[in-house]
Amino acid sequence: MILHEPSGYLYMSCSDPVSRTKWCPAMDIRTQPKSPPETDYFALVDTSLPLSPTSYKKVKISNLPTQDPRWRGLNLVGLDVVPSATEPDVLWVYVINHRPPFPPANAKKDGADSCVEIFRTVVGSDIFEHVRTVEDPRYIIAPNDVIGTSDGSGFWVSNDHAVRVGLVGALHPWLLEGN
């Protein structure tokens, strides 16, 4: 979750606990979903209000490429919310999406096909507009967080493992020199 301090809005990427028991690549849980999950979503909390059903909104998403045969849904993890450098009310939302691999790949054997999804919104709006999906298996390997730029055009991503699956990935944190 990210707090946009000037407005007091808290932006969150959410999932239900049951779906995490079936698909959570960072925890080595990779039972390949049969269809795009509908459980992950964004939420917005107005922290200036007392916590109640009226202070919480589930965000609607527009412009998702759901008609693309390669679309595999949203499996949300780390996110960043960055104010635009040129438009005072615009926010850029960057989020890690741990997609299942595109068939015929096998999730257990091949791991997640993670990417970064970029959205555009207005402060306080309950609508995120999908701008683009960025995928690059050379650099987006096993991402756990993202930091975006203020123009929607770039980001930095941290990978918690050097490989997607296997013993090297599991042992990677202990194999690094200087730890």
N, C-alpha and C positions, 0 to 999 in steps of 0.2 A: 504494500500500500504506500501511496505517496500523498503527502499533505501539500496542497497548494496554499501556502501561508497567506497570501494577500486576500484570498476569498474565504478561507476556512473550509474549503471543500476537500474531502478525503477521497481519493481515487483508489479503487481496489480491483485486482484481478482475482476472481473467485472460482471455486470448484466445490462439488459436494464430496464428502469423505468417502462415499461408496465408490465413486468413479476413480478416486485416487488409489483404491485397493486393487484396481485392475490396470491402471496406466499411470505410472509415475517413474519415468526413466531415470531420474536422479537417484531414486531409491532402488534401482534395479528391478522394478516392477514393470514388465513389458508384455502383458497379455494383449495381443493386438486387437484393438476394437474392430468390430465388424462393420460399423458405419460411423460417420462423423458424430462425435459426442455432442449432445445438446445441453450438457450440464454446466459447462464453463461459461462464465459471463463477467462483465464488468459491473461494478456498483459504485455509487456516488453517495457520500454522506455529507450533509451540511452540518458541520461541527458547531455552528453558531446556534443551532436549535437544540432543545433537549432531545435526547435519544428517544425516538418514537418511530412508528411507521411512516410519518410524514417527513422525517429527516433523512430517510433512506430511499434511494431510487435505483432500480435495475436499469442499466444503460441499454438502449436499443442500438443496433449496429446497422449502418447502411452501407451499400456498395460491396458487400462480401462477394467474392467470386464463386458462389455456390453452384453456378452452372458449369464451371470448369470441371472436367472429369478428374482432374488431379487434386481438387479440393478435398481436404481431409479433416475439416473442422478446426475448432479452437481447443487447444490443450494449454491453458494459460499458466505462466509461471511469473518470473520477475518482470517488473514494468518500470517505466520512467515517464513522468509527465513534465513537459518542458514548455514554458511560455515562449510564444513566438517573439523573435527579435524585432519584427516589423509590424505586427498586428496585436495591439494590447489585449484583446479578449480571446485570442486564438491560443489553443494549447496543442502541442504535438504529443501523442501517446505512442510509446514504443513498448512492445511486449514480446517476451519469448513465447513461442508456440512450439511445444514438443509434439509435432505431428507424428502419427504412425508412419512407417515407411510406405511408399507407394508399392502396391503389389506388382510383381510377385515377391518382392523382398519380404523377409520374415522378421517381425519385430523382436522376437527373442534372440535371434542370431545376429541381426544387423543393427538393432537399436533404433532410436527415434531419428526421424528426418527433421531435425529442429530448424527453425527459421525465426526471423524477427518480422512481426507485423507492425505496420505503421498506420496510425489513425490521426485524424484531425478533428478537433472539437472546439467548442466555445465554452469559456468558463461557466460552470453551473448547468450546462446543457446535459440532457439525458440521452443525447444521440452522439455516437462516434461514427465518423465517416471513414471507411477503410480506404487508405491511399495506395498502399502496395505491400507486397510480401517480398522480403529479401532473404535469399537462401544462398549459401556458399559453404559446402561441406569442408573446404580447406580451412576456414576460419570459424565457422559456427559448428562446433563439434559436439560439445556437451554443455551448452550454455546454461548459466544459472542467473545471470543478471545482465541488464543493458542500461547504458547511459546514452541519451540522445542529444542531438544538436537542436538549436533553437530555430531551425528553418525546415525541419522535416526531411533533410537530405542525407543525414549521416548519423552514425552511432558507434559506440564501442561496446563490445560484448565480452564478458568473462566466461571462460569455460572451466568447469570444475574437474574435468578429466582431459587427458590428452587424446583419448580414443573414445568411441561411443560405447563399446561393449568389451567384455573379456577381462582376463586377469590383470593385464597391464592397466586398464582403466580403474579397476578396483584398488590396485596397489599404488597407482600414480601419486597420490598425496604423500606416501611414505617413501617413495623412491627419489623424490626431488632432493637435489643437493642443497644444503643450507637450511633444511628444516630441522 
